Amino acid sequence: MKKMKKLIKSISALSIMAFAFAFSYSTAFAAISTWGATCKPAGVPTDIRAAIMNVTNWILGFIAIVATLVIIYGGVQYLTAGGNEDNVGAAKKTISYGIIGIVICGLAYAMVIVVSTVILSA
């Protein structure tokens, strides 16, 4: 069980580092390659709504990835339970928490879309 927890921690740490690297690399490349006379990189929103949508998309995307990893972890728990009722129950609970996380993430995204299109566009 300790090896599984260590593996999950390692995968989580690598996922976070890859996410941070991809975000910083794309941001730095966009800033360097499109620097113009106005000193504003292309793709940087000047509208507050667009900036909020960009940040929200990044955060909700990260949360969806984490929830998916939780479901995968629950599946691994379920497969390695070996028929032990306590381990099977813990695995089912982990999977249900991951599904709840994805549903909440989808509802949060829908709320952001509704707020940005209906309320702020008026």
Backbone atoms as SQL, in Angstrom:
CREATE TABLE atoms (id INTEGER PRIMARY KEY, chain TEXT, resi INTEGER, resn TEXT, atom TEXT, x REAL, y REAL, z REAL);
INSERT INTO atoms VALUES
  (1, 'A', 1, 'MET', 'N', 0.827, -1.196, 0.000),
  (2, 'A', 1, 'MET', 'CA', 0.000, 0.000, 0.000),
  (3, 'A', 1, 'MET', 'C', 0.867, 1.255, 0.000),
  (4, 'A', 2, 'LYS', 'N', 2.033, 1.184, 0.694),
  (5, 'A', 2, 'LYS', 'CA', 2.913, 2.342, 0.727),
  (6, 'A', 2, 'LYS', 'C', 3.485, 2.636, -0.654),
  (7, 'A', 3, 'LYS', 'N', 3.760, 1.560, -1.402),
  (8, 'A', 3, 'LYS', 'CA', 4.289, 1.754, -2.750),
  (9, 'A', 3, 'LYS', 'C', 3.257, 2.439, -3.640),
  (10, 'A', 4, 'MET', 'N', 1.987, 2.094, -3.474),
  (11, 'A', 4, 'MET', 'CA', 0.930, 2.690, -4.277),
  (12, 'A', 4, 'MET', 'C', 0.793, 4.175, -3.957),
  (13, 'A', 5, 'LYS', 'N', 0.841, 4.505, -2.665),
  (14, 'A', 5, 'LYS', 'CA', 0.742, 5.906, -2.272),
  (15, 'A', 5, 'LYS', 'C', 1.936, 6.696, -2.786),
  (16, 'A', 6, 'LYS', 'N', 3.107, 6.097, -2.733),
  (17, 'A', 6, 'LYS', 'CA', 4.306, 6.766, -3.234),
  (18, 'A', 6, 'LYS', 'C', 4.201, 6.966, -4.743),
  (19, 'A', 7, 'LEU', 'N', 3.669, 5.975, -5.451),
  (20, 'A', 7, 'LEU', 'CA', 3.481, 6.083, -6.889),
  (21, 'A', 7, 'LEU', 'C', 2.489, 7.193, -7.223),
  (22, 'A', 8, 'ILE', 'N', 1.394, 7.261, -6.490),
  (23, 'A', 8, 'ILE', 'CA', 0.391, 8.308, -6.728),
  (24, 'A', 8, 'ILE', 'C', 0.992, 9.683, -6.462),
  (25, 'A', 9, 'LYS', 'N', 1.767, 9.811, -5.385),
  (26, 'A', 9, 'LYS', 'CA', 2.406, 11.094, -5.089),
  (27, 'A', 9, 'LYS', 'C', 3.383, 11.477, -6.196),
  (28, 'A', 10, 'SER', 'N', 4.126, 10.509, -6.698),
  (29, 'A', 10, 'SER', 'CA', 5.079, 10.784, -7.771),
  (30, 'A', 10, 'SER', 'C', 4.366, 11.210, -9.042),
  (31, 'A', 11, 'ILE', 'N', 3.298, 10.513, -9.380),
  (32, 'A', 11, 'ILE', 'CA', 2.535, 10.871, -10.576),
  (33, 'A', 11, 'ILE', 'C', 1.918, 12.250, -10.423),
  (34, 'A', 12, 'SER', 'N', 1.405, 12.557, -9.241),
  (35, 'A', 12, 'SER', 'CA', 0.820, 13.875, -9.001),
  (36, 'A', 12, 'SER', 'C', 1.870, 14.963, -9.119),
  (37, 'A', 13, 'ALA', 'N', 3.036, 14.745, -8.539),
  (38, 'A', 13, 'ALA', 'CA', 4.101, 15.739, -8.612),
  (39, 'A', 13, 'ALA', 'C', 4.560, 15.947, -10.049),
  (40, 'A', 14, 'LEU', 'N', 4.724, 14.861, -10.802),
  (41, 'A', 14, 'LEU', 'CA', 5.127, 14.989, -12.203),
  (42, 'A', 14, 'LEU', 'C', 4.061, 15.687, -13.030),
  (43, 'A', 15, 'SER', 'N', 2.796, 15.427, -12.755),
  (44, 'A', 15, 'SER', 'CA', 1.715, 16.088, -13.486),
  (45, 'A', 15, 'SER', 'C', 1.718, 17.589, -13.221),
  (46, 'A', 16, 'ILE', 'N', 1.914, 17.962, -11.979),
  (47, 'A', 16, 'ILE', 'CA', 1.949, 19.383, -11.634),
  (48, 'A', 16, 'ILE', 'C', 3.148, 20.061, -12.286),
  (49, 'A', 17, 'MET', 'N', 4.296, 19.398, -12.259),
  (50, 'A', 17, 'MET', 'CA', 5.481, 19.990, -12.885),
  (51, 'A', 17, 'MET', 'C', 5.302, 20.119, -14.399),
  (52, 'A', 18, 'ALA', 'N', 4.712, 19.112, -15.035),
  (53, 'A', 18, 'ALA', 'CA', 4.481, 19.177, -16.479),
  (54, 'A', 18, 'ALA', 'C', 3.498, 20.296, -16.812),
  (55, 'A', 19, 'PHE', 'N', 2.460, 20.422, -16.003),
  (56, 'A', 19, 'PHE', 'CA', 1.479, 21.494, -16.209),
  (57, 'A', 19, 'PHE', 'C', 2.147, 22.863, -16.077),
  (58, 'A', 20, 'ALA', 'N', 2.963, 23.037, -15.037),
  (59, 'A', 20, 'ALA', 'CA', 3.646, 24.314, -14.816),
  (60, 'A', 20, 'ALA', 'C', 4.633, 24.602, -15.944),
  (61, 'A', 21, 'PHE', 'N', 5.362, 23.593, -16.393),
  (62, 'A', 21, 'PHE', 'CA', 6.312, 23.787, -17.480),
  (63, 'A', 21, 'PHE', 'C', 5.604, 24.171, -18.771),
  (64, 'A', 22, 'ALA', 'N', 4.533, 23.456, -19.101),
  (65, 'A', 22, 'ALA', 'CA', 3.806, 23.749, -20.332),
  (66, 'A', 22, 'ALA', 'C', 3.224, 25.156, -20.294),
  (67, 'A', 23, 'PHE', 'N', 2.681, 25.552, -19.149),
  (68, 'A', 23, 'PHE', 'CA', 2.094, 26.889, -19.039),
  (69, 'A', 23, 'PHE', 'C', 3.171, 27.955, -19.147),
  (70, 'A', 24, 'SER', 'N', 4.287, 27.795, -18.432),
  (71, 'A', 24, 'SER', 'CA', 5.332, 28.817, -18.453),
  (72, 'A', 24, 'SER', 'C', 6.010, 28.877, -19.812),
  (73, 'A', 25, 'TYR', 'N', 6.216, 27.716, -20.444),
  (74, 'A', 25, 'TYR', 'CA', 6.861, 27.702, -21.752),
  (75, 'A', 25, 'TYR', 'C', 5.996, 28.387, -22.793),
  (76, 'A', 26, 'SER', 'N', 4.707, 28.067, -22.816),
  (77, 'A', 26, 'SER', 'CA', 3.832, 28.673, -23.824),
  (78, 'A', 26, 'SER', 'C', 3.669, 30.169, -23.593),
  (79, 'A', 27, 'THR', 'N', 3.601, 30.581, -22.337),
  (80, 'A', 27, 'THR', 'CA', 3.469, 31.995, -22.029),
  (81, 'A', 27, 'THR', 'C', 4.738, 32.750, -22.412),
  (82, 'A', 28, 'ALA', 'N', 5.889, 32.210, -22.057),
  (83, 'A', 28, 'ALA', 'CA', 7.149, 32.875, -22.387),
  (84, 'A', 28, 'ALA', 'C', 7.362, 32.916, -23.885),
  (85, 'A', 29, 'PHE', 'N', 7.067, 31.840, -24.595),
  (86, 'A', 29, 'PHE', 'CA', 7.243, 31.806, -26.045),
  (87, 'A', 29, 'PHE', 'C', 6.317, 32.808, -26.725),
  (88, 'A', 30, 'ALA', 'N', 5.078, 32.900, -26.259),
  (89, 'A', 30, 'ALA', 'CA', 4.138, 33.860, -26.835),
  (90, 'A', 30, 'ALA', 'C', 4.605, 35.289, -26.589),
  (91, 'A', 31, 'ALA', 'N', 5.152, 35.550, -25.407),
  (92, 'A', 31, 'ALA', 'CA', 5.608, 36.892, -25.088),
  (93, 'A', 31, 'ALA', 'C', 6.836, 37.267, -25.905),
  (94, 'A', 32, 'ILE', 'N', 7.746, 36.332, -26.109),
  (95, 'A', 32, 'ILE', 'CA', 8.981, 36.640, -26.830),
  (96, 'A', 32, 'ILE', 'C', 8.735, 36.739, -28.327),
  (97, 'A', 33, 'SER', 'N', 7.966, 35.822, -28.889),
  (98, 'A', 33, 'SER', 'CA', 7.823, 35.750, -30.335),
  (99, 'A', 33, 'SER', 'C', 6.905, 36.828, -30.899),
  (100, 'A', 34, 'THR', 'N', 6.033, 37.398, -30.121),
  (101, 'A', 34, 'THR', 'CA', 5.073, 38.358, -30.663),
  (102, 'A', 34, 'THR', 'C', 5.217, 39.743, -30.047),
  (103, 'A', 35, 'TRP', 'N', 6.353, 40.034, -29.475),
  (104, 'A', 35, 'TRP', 'CA', 6.540, 41.329, -28.838),
  (105, 'A', 35, 'TRP', 'C', 6.563, 42.400, -29.914),
  (106, 'A', 36, 'GLY', 'N', 5.697, 43.381, -29.800),
  (107, 'A', 36, 'GLY', 'CA', 5.584, 44.413, -30.817),
  (108, 'A', 36, 'GLY', 'C', 5.918, 45.779, -30.279),
  (109, 'A', 37, 'ALA', 'N', 5.565, 46.787, -31.063),
  (110, 'A', 37, 'ALA', 'CA', 5.865, 48.165, -30.684),
  (111, 'A', 37, 'ALA', 'C', 5.050, 48.593, -29.470),
  (112, 'A', 38, 'THR', 'N', 3.931, 47.939, -29.233),
  (113, 'A', 38, 'THR', 'CA', 3.100, 48.323, -28.098),
  (114, 'A', 38, 'THR', 'C', 3.541, 47.646, -26.811),
  (115, 'A', 39, 'CYS', 'N', 4.526, 46.765, -26.899),
  (116, 'A', 39, 'CYS', 'CA', 5.028, 46.009, -25.740),
  (117, 'A', 39, 'CYS', 'C', 3.937, 45.194, -25.075),
  (118, 'A', 40, 'LYS', 'N', 3.026, 44.691, -25.860),
  (119, 'A', 40, 'LYS', 'CA', 1.971, 43.820, -25.354),
  (120, 'A', 40, 'LYS', 'C', 1.990, 42.548, -26.178),
  (121, 'A', 41, 'PRO', 'N', 2.249, 41.400, -25.542),
  (122, 'A', 41, 'PRO', 'CA', 2.292, 40.163, -26.305),
  (123, 'A', 41, 'PRO', 'C', 0.923, 39.817, -26.879),
  (124, 'A', 42, 'ALA', 'N', 0.942, 39.184, -28.030),
  (125, 'A', 42, 'ALA', 'CA', -0.313, 38.763, -28.656),
  (126, 'A', 42, 'ALA', 'C', -0.943, 37.661, -27.827),
  (127, 'A', 43, 'GLY', 'N', -2.240, 37.633, -27.808),
  (128, 'A', 43, 'GLY', 'CA', -2.952, 36.616, -27.059),
  (129, 'A', 43, 'GLY', 'C', -3.241, 36.995, -25.620),
  (130, 'A', 44, 'VAL', 'N', -2.713, 38.120, -25.159),
  (131, 'A', 44, 'VAL', 'CA', -2.999, 38.571, -23.802),
  (132, 'A', 44, 'VAL', 'C', -4.275, 39.382, -23.852),
  (133, 'A', 45, 'PRO', 'N', -5.294, 38.963, -23.124),
  (134, 'A', 45, 'PRO', 'CA', -6.574, 39.665, -23.214),
  (135, 'A', 45, 'PRO', 'C', -6.507, 41.045, -22.566),
  (136, 'A', 46, 'THR', 'N', -7.140, 42.007, -23.224),
  (137, 'A', 46, 'THR', 'CA', -7.251, 43.341, -22.641),
  (138, 'A', 46, 'THR', 'C', -8.601, 43.518, -21.966),
  (139, 'A', 47, 'ASP', 'N', -9.530, 42.657, -22.268),
  (140, 'A', 47, 'ASP', 'CA', -10.859, 42.704, -21.681),
  (141, 'A', 47, 'ASP', 'C', -10.866, 41.856, -20.408),
  (142, 'A', 48, 'ILE', 'N', -11.476, 42.360, -19.373),
  (143, 'A', 48, 'ILE', 'CA', -11.509, 41.643, -18.092),
  (144, 'A', 48, 'ILE', 'C', -12.273, 40.330, -18.209),
  (145, 'A', 49, 'ARG', 'N', -13.308, 40.290, -19.040),
  (146, 'A', 49, 'ARG', 'CA', -14.073, 39.051, -19.227),
  (147, 'A', 49, 'ARG', 'C', -13.209, 37.955, -19.844),
  (148, 'A', 50, 'ALA', 'N', -12.430, 38.339, -20.844),
  (149, 'A', 50, 'ALA', 'CA', -11.560, 37.351, -21.492),
  (150, 'A', 50, 'ALA', 'C', -10.489, 36.853, -20.518),
  (151, 'A', 51, 'ALA', 'N', -9.964, 37.756, -19.698),
  (152, 'A', 51, 'ALA', 'CA', -8.954, 37.353, -18.713),
  (153, 'A', 51, 'ALA', 'C', -9.552, 36.393, -17.690),
  (154, 'A', 52, 'ILE', 'N', -10.753, 36.688, -17.223),
  (155, 'A', 52, 'ILE', 'CA', -11.423, 35.815, -16.260),
  (156, 'A', 52, 'ILE', 'C', -11.710, 34.454, -16.886),
  (157, 'A', 53, 'MET', 'N', -12.132, 34.436, -18.143),
  (158, 'A', 53, 'MET', 'CA', -12.398, 33.164, -18.824),
  (159, 'A', 53, 'MET', 'C', -11.123, 32.346, -18.971),
  (160, 'A', 54, 'ASN', 'N', -10.006, 33.009, -19.309),
  (161, 'A', 54, 'ASN', 'CA', -8.741, 32.283, -19.443),
  (162, 'A', 54, 'ASN', 'C', -8.328, 31.642, -18.125),
  (163, 'A', 55, 'VAL', 'N', -8.389, 32.409, -17.052),
  (164, 'A', 55, 'VAL', 'CA', -8.006, 31.880, -15.735),
  (165, 'A', 55, 'VAL', 'C', -8.954, 30.762, -15.321),
  (166, 'A', 56, 'THR', 'N', -10.230, 30.956, -15.542),
  (167, 'A', 56, 'THR', 'CA', -11.220, 29.945, -15.179),
  (168, 'A', 56, 'THR', 'C', -11.006, 28.653, -15.974),
  (169, 'A', 57, 'ASN', 'N', -10.717, 28.779, -17.262),
  (170, 'A', 57, 'ASN', 'CA', -10.473, 27.589, -18.076),
  (171, 'A', 57, 'ASN', 'C', -9.258, 26.817, -17.581),
  (172, 'A', 58, 'TRP', 'N', -8.196, 27.522, -17.207),
  (173, 'A', 58, 'TRP', 'CA', -7.004, 26.852, -16.684),
  (174, 'A', 58, 'TRP', 'C', -7.314, 26.136, -15.374),
  (175, 'A', 59, 'ILE', 'N', -7.980, 26.816, -14.468),
  (176, 'A', 59, 'ILE', 'CA', -8.264, 26.228, -13.160),
  (177, 'A', 59, 'ILE', 'C', -9.198, 25.032, -13.291),
  (178, 'A', 60, 'LEU', 'N', -10.267, 25.182, -14.058),
  (179, 'A', 60, 'LEU', 'CA', -11.223, 24.082, -14.200),
  (180, 'A', 60, 'LEU', 'C', -10.607, 22.913, -14.963),
  (181, 'A', 61, 'GLY', 'N', -9.739, 23.194, -15.907),
  (182, 'A', 61, 'GLY', 'CA', -9.037, 22.125, -16.607),
  (183, 'A', 61, 'GLY', 'C', -8.146, 21.336, -15.664),
  (184, 'A', 62, 'PHE', 'N', -7.441, 22.048, -14.792),
  (185, 'A', 62, 'PHE', 'CA', -6.591, 21.382, -13.814),
  (186, 'A', 62, 'PHE', 'C', -7.417, 20.543, -12.851),
  (187, 'A', 63, 'ILE', 'N', -8.544, 21.083, -12.403),
  (188, 'A', 63, 'ILE', 'CA', -9.415, 20.338, -11.491),
  (189, 'A', 63, 'ILE', 'C', -9.965, 19.086, -12.182),
  (190, 'A', 64, 'ALA', 'N', -10.318, 19.189, -13.454),
  (191, 'A', 64, 'ALA', 'CA', -10.819, 18.021, -14.187),
  (192, 'A', 64, 'ALA', 'C', -9.739, 16.958, -14.315),
  (193, 'A', 65, 'ILE', 'N', -8.495, 17.373, -14.532),
  (194, 'A', 65, 'ILE', 'CA', -7.395, 16.412, -14.614),
  (195, 'A', 65, 'ILE', 'C', -7.208, 15.709, -13.276),
  (196, 'A', 66, 'VAL', 'N', -7.248, 16.469, -12.187),
  (197, 'A', 66, 'VAL', 'CA', -7.085, 15.880, -10.854),
  (198, 'A', 66, 'VAL', 'C', -8.230, 14.907, -10.565),
  (199, 'A', 67, 'ALA', 'N', -9.460, 15.277, -10.919),
  (200, 'A', 67, 'ALA', 'CA', -10.599, 14.393, -10.683),
  (201, 'A', 67, 'ALA', 'C', -10.470, 13.113, -11.510),
  (202, 'A', 68, 'THR', 'N', -9.963, 13.229, -12.716),
  (203, 'A', 68, 'THR', 'CA', -9.745, 12.038, -13.536),
  (204, 'A', 68, 'THR', 'C', -8.685, 11.139, -12.910),
  (205, 'A', 69, 'LEU', 'N', -7.617, 11.740, -12.389),
  (206, 'A', 69, 'LEU', 'CA', -6.587, 10.947, -11.706),
  (207, 'A', 69, 'LEU', 'C', -7.137, 10.273, -10.455),
  (208, 'A', 70, 'VAL', 'N', -8.075, 10.922, -9.766),
  (209, 'A', 70, 'VAL', 'CA', -8.705, 10.315, -8.594),
  (210, 'A', 70, 'VAL', 'C', -9.519, 9.097, -9.018),
  (211, 'A', 71, 'ILE', 'N', -10.230, 9.194, -10.127),
  (212, 'A', 71, 'ILE', 'CA', -11.000, 8.053, -10.621),
  (213, 'A', 71, 'ILE', 'C', -10.067, 6.905, -11.001),
  (214, 'A', 72, 'ILE', 'N', -8.956, 7.227, -11.645),
  (215, 'A', 72, 'ILE', 'CA', -7.988, 6.184, -12.008),
  (216, 'A', 72, 'ILE', 'C', -7.415, 5.540, -10.749),
  (217, 'A', 73, 'TYR', 'N', -7.090, 6.354, -9.758),
  (218, 'A', 73, 'TYR', 'CA', -6.579, 5.823, -8.493),
  (219, 'A', 73, 'TYR', 'C', -7.610, 4.907, -7.830),
  (220, 'A', 74, 'GLY', 'N', -8.874, 5.305, -7.864),
  (221, 'A', 74, 'GLY', 'CA', -9.933, 4.455, -7.314),
  (222, 'A', 74, 'GLY', 'C', -10.055, 3.144, -8.072),
  (223, 'A', 75, 'GLY', 'N', -9.866, 3.197, -9.390),
  (224, 'A', 75, 'GLY', 'CA', -9.899, 1.973, -10.181),
  (225, 'A', 75, 'GLY', 'C', -8.755, 1.038, -9.835),
  (226, 'A', 76, 'VAL', 'N', -7.577, 1.614, -9.618),
  (227, 'A', 76, 'VAL', 'CA', -6.436, 0.794, -9.209),
  (228, 'A', 76, 'VAL', 'C', -6.692, 0.204, -7.825),
  (229, 'A', 77, 'GLN', 'N', -7.266, 0.991, -6.930),
  (230, 'A', 77, 'GLN', 'CA', -7.620, 0.471, -5.604),
  (231, 'A', 77, 'GLN', 'C', -8.599, -0.699, -5.724),
  (232, 'A', 78, 'TYR', 'N', -9.571, -0.539, -6.604),
  (233, 'A', 78, 'TYR', 'CA', -10.585, -1.574, -6.780),
  (234, 'A', 78, 'TYR', 'C', -9.966, -2.857, -7.338),
  (235, 'A', 79, 'LEU', 'N', -9.045, -2.697, -8.301),
  (236, 'A', 79, 'LEU', 'CA', -8.424, -3.868, -8.899),
  (237, 'A', 79, 'LEU', 'C', -7.496, -4.587, -7.928),
  (238, 'A', 80, 'THR', 'N', -6.875, -3.846, -7.033),
  (239, 'A', 80, 'THR', 'CA', -5.930, -4.455, -6.095),
  (240, 'A', 80, 'THR', 'C', -6.567, -4.790, -4.746),
  (241, 'A', 81, 'ALA', 'N', -7.881, -4.652, -4.645),
  (242, 'A', 81, 'ALA', 'CA', -8.551, -4.916, -3.370),
  (243, 'A', 81, 'ALA', 'C', -8.501, -6.389, -2.997),
  (244, 'A', 82, 'GLY', 'N', -8.477, -7.255, -3.964),
  (245, 'A', 82, 'GLY', 'CA', -8.384, -8.682, -3.686),
  (246, 'A', 82, 'GLY', 'C', -9.601, -9.259, -2.978),
  (247, 'A', 83, 'GLY', 'N', -10.740, -8.669, -3.150),
  (248, 'A', 83, 'GLY', 'CA', -11.952, -9.184, -2.530),
  (249, 'A', 83, 'GLY', 'C', -12.190, -8.705, -1.113),
  (250, 'A', 84, 'ASN', 'N', -11.292, -7.930, -0.564),
  (251, 'A', 84, 'ASN', 'CA', -11.468, -7.388, 0.786),
  (252, 'A', 84, 'ASN', 'C', -12.564, -6.325, 0.749),
  (253, 'A', 85, 'GLU', 'N', -13.604, -6.526, 1.533),
  (254, 'A', 85, 'GLU', 'CA', -14.772, -5.643, 1.492),
  (255, 'A', 85, 'GLU', 'C', -14.430, -4.209, 1.891),
  (256, 'A', 86, 'ASP', 'N', -13.535, -4.040, 2.855),
  (257, 'A', 86, 'ASP', 'CA', -13.162, -2.682, 3.276),
  (258, 'A', 86, 'ASP', 'C', -12.440, -1.946, 2.154),
  (259, 'A', 87, 'ASN', 'N', -11.523, -2.631, 1.481),
  (260, 'A', 87, 'ASN', 'CA', -10.784, -2.005, 0.386),
  (261, 'A', 87, 'ASN', 'C', -11.686, -1.718, -0.818),
  (262, 'A', 88, 'VAL', 'N', -12.617, -2.632, -1.079),
  (263, 'A', 88, 'VAL', 'CA', -13.564, -2.421, -2.182),
  (264, 'A', 88, 'VAL', 'C', -14.449, -1.210, -1.882),
  (265, 'A', 89, 'GLY', 'N', -14.907, -1.097, -0.644),
  (266, 'A', 89, 'GLY', 'CA', -15.734, 0.049, -0.260),
  (267, 'A', 89, 'GLY', 'C', -14.962, 1.356, -0.373),
  (268, 'A', 90, 'ALA', 'N', -13.697, 1.343, 0.046),
  (269, 'A', 90, 'ALA', 'CA', -12.864, 2.552, -0.066),
  (270, 'A', 90, 'ALA', 'C', -12.642, 2.913, -1.530),
  (271, 'A', 91, 'ALA', 'N', -12.452, 1.903, -2.384),
  (272, 'A', 91, 'ALA', 'CA', -12.246, 2.157, -3.807),
  (273, 'A', 91, 'ALA', 'C', -13.500, 2.750, -4.447),
  (274, 'A', 92, 'LYS', 'N', -14.664, 2.196, -4.116),
  (275, 'A', 92, 'LYS', 'CA', -15.916, 2.732, -4.659),
  (276, 'A', 92, 'LYS', 'C', -16.143, 4.169, -4.197),
  (277, 'A', 93, 'LYS', 'N', -15.785, 4.450, -2.951),
  (278, 'A', 93, 'LYS', 'CA', -15.930, 5.800, -2.425),
  (279, 'A', 93, 'LYS', 'C', -14.996, 6.768, -3.158),
  (280, 'A', 94, 'THR', 'N', -13.773, 6.339, -3.431),
  (281, 'A', 94, 'THR', 'CA', -12.820, 7.171, -4.163),
  (282, 'A', 94, 'THR', 'C', -13.314, 7.456, -5.574),
  (283, 'A', 95, 'ILE', 'N', -13.827, 6.433, -6.243),
  (284, 'A', 95, 'ILE', 'CA', -14.351, 6.619, -7.596),
  (285, 'A', 95, 'ILE', 'C', -15.539, 7.575, -7.583),
  (286, 'A', 96, 'SER', 'N', -16.417, 7.429, -6.608),
  (287, 'A', 96, 'SER', 'CA', -17.588, 8.321, -6.554),
  (288, 'A', 96, 'SER', 'C', -17.160, 9.761, -6.262),
  (289, 'A', 97, 'TYR', 'N', -16.124, 9.949, -5.440),
  (290, 'A', 97, 'TYR', 'CA', -15.627, 11.307, -5.195),
  (291, 'A', 97, 'TYR', 'C', -15.048, 11.913, -6.472),
  (292, 'A', 98, 'GLY', 'N', -14.372, 11.123, -7.263),
  (293, 'A', 98, 'GLY', 'CA', -13.835, 11.615, -8.533),
  (294, 'A', 98, 'GLY', 'C', -14.942, 12.004, -9.498),
  (295, 'A', 99, 'ILE', 'N', -15.987, 11.191, -9.555),
  (296, 'A', 99, 'ILE', 'CA', -17.122, 11.506, -10.437),
  (297, 'A', 99, 'ILE', 'C', -17.820, 12.777, -9.961),
  (298, 'A', 100, 'ILE', 'N', -17.992, 12.915, -8.655),
  (299, 'A', 100, 'ILE', 'CA', -18.597, 14.133, -8.108),
  (300, 'A', 100, 'ILE', 'C', -17.738, 15.339, -8.454),
  (301, 'A', 101, 'GLY', 'N', -16.425, 15.195, -8.393),
  (302, 'A', 101, 'GLY', 'CA', -15.525, 16.292, -8.745),
  (303, 'A', 101, 'GLY', 'C', -15.674, 16.713, -10.195),
  (304, 'A', 102, 'ILE', 'N', -15.799, 15.746, -11.099),
  (305, 'A', 102, 'ILE', 'CA', -15.976, 16.080, -12.514),
  (306, 'A', 102, 'ILE', 'C', -17.319, 16.756, -12.745),
  (307, 'A', 103, 'VAL', 'N', -18.361, 16.276, -12.073),
  (308, 'A', 103, 'VAL', 'CA', -19.686, 16.901, -12.228),
  (309, 'A', 103, 'VAL', 'C', -19.657, 18.341, -11.719),
  (310, 'A', 104, 'ILE', 'N', -19.038, 18.561, -10.565),
  (311, 'A', 104, 'ILE', 'CA', -18.945, 19.921, -10.025),
  (312, 'A', 104, 'ILE', 'C', -18.126, 20.810, -10.948),
  (313, 'A', 105, 'CYS', 'N', -17.060, 20.271, -11.512),
  (314, 'A', 105, 'CYS', 'CA', -16.236, 21.038, -12.448),
  (315, 'A', 105, 'CYS', 'C', -17.051, 21.426, -13.686),
  (316, 'A', 106, 'GLY', 'N', -17.836, 20.495, -14.204),
  (317, 'A', 106, 'GLY', 'CA', -18.683, 20.805, -15.358),
  (318, 'A', 106, 'GLY', 'C', -19.742, 21.840, -15.039),
  (319, 'A', 107, 'LEU', 'N', -20.346, 21.736, -13.868),
  (320, 'A', 107, 'LEU', 'CA', -21.338, 22.732, -13.467),
  (321, 'A', 107, 'LEU', 'C', -20.706, 24.106, -13.250),
  (322, 'A', 108, 'ALA', 'N', -19.506, 24.136, -12.695),
  (323, 'A', 108, 'ALA', 'CA', -18.811, 25.414, -12.508),
  (324, 'A', 108, 'ALA', 'C', -18.496, 26.040, -13.854),
  (325, 'A', 109, 'TYR', 'N', -18.074, 25.222, -14.814),
  (326, 'A', 109, 'TYR', 'CA', -17.797, 25.754, -16.154),
  (327, 'A', 109, 'TYR', 'C', -19.073, 26.307, -16.792),
  (328, 'A', 110, 'ALA', 'N', -20.171, 25.590, -16.629),
  (329, 'A', 110, 'ALA', 'CA', -21.446, 26.064, -17.178),
  (330, 'A', 110, 'ALA', 'C', -21.861, 27.382, -16.528),
  (331, 'A', 111, 'MET', 'N', -21.654, 27.499, -15.217),
  (332, 'A', 111, 'MET', 'CA', -21.997, 28.753, -14.539),
  (333, 'A', 111, 'MET', 'C', -21.150, 29.911, -15.047),
  (334, 'A', 112, 'VAL', 'N', -19.874, 29.673, -15.276),
  (335, 'A', 112, 'VAL', 'CA', -19.001, 30.732, -15.784),
  (336, 'A', 112, 'VAL', 'C', -19.435, 31.158, -17.177),
  (337, 'A', 113, 'ILE', 'N', -19.793, 30.202, -18.016),
  (338, 'A', 113, 'ILE', 'CA', -20.262, 30.524, -19.366),
  (339, 'A', 113, 'ILE', 'C', -21.542, 31.351, -19.300),
  (340, 'A', 114, 'VAL', 'N', -22.476, 30.938, -18.455),
  (341, 'A', 114, 'VAL', 'CA', -23.735, 31.681, -18.332),
  (342, 'A', 114, 'VAL', 'C', -23.478, 33.090, -17.819),
  (343, 'A', 115, 'VAL', 'N', -22.665, 33.221, -16.815),
  (344, 'A', 115, 'VAL', 'CA', -22.387, 34.547, -16.253),
  (345, 'A', 115, 'VAL', 'C', -21.691, 35.423, -17.276),
  (346, 'A', 116, 'SER', 'N', -20.715, 34.882, -17.990),
  (347, 'A', 116, 'SER', 'CA', -19.964, 35.707, -18.937),
  (348, 'A', 116, 'SER', 'C', -20.781, 36.089, -20.158),
  (349, 'A', 117, 'THR', 'N', -21.682, 35.242, -20.613),
  (350, 'A', 117, 'THR', 'CA', -22.441, 35.564, -21.818),
  (351, 'A', 117, 'THR', 'C', -23.726, 36.315, -21.536),
  (352, 'A', 118, 'VAL', 'N', -24.429, 35.940, -20.493),
  (353, 'A', 118, 'VAL', 'CA', -25.738, 36.547, -20.243),
  (354, 'A', 118, 'VAL', 'C', -25.630, 37.808, -19.384),
  (355, 'A', 119, 'ILE', 'N', -24.977, 37.701, -18.260),
  (356, 'A', 119, 'ILE', 'CA', -24.983, 38.810, -17.317),
  (357, 'A', 119, 'ILE', 'C', -24.015, 39.910, -17.716),
  (358, 'A', 120, 'LEU', 'N', -22.790, 39.543, -18.084),
  (359, 'A', 120, 'LEU', 'CA', -21.780, 40.560, -18.379),
  (360, 'A', 120, 'LEU', 'C', -21.911, 41.176, -19.762),
  (361, 'A', 121, 'SER', 'N', -22.611, 40.519, -20.672),
  (362, 'A', 121, 'SER', 'CA', -22.750, 41.078, -22.017),
  (363, 'A', 121, 'SER', 'C', -23.882, 42.086, -22.100),
  (364, 'A', 122, 'ALA', 'N', -24.688, 42.193, -21.065),
  (365, 'A', 122, 'ALA', 'CA', -25.822, 43.130, -21.084),
  (366, 'A', 122, 'ALA', 'C', -25.382, 44.556, -20.905);
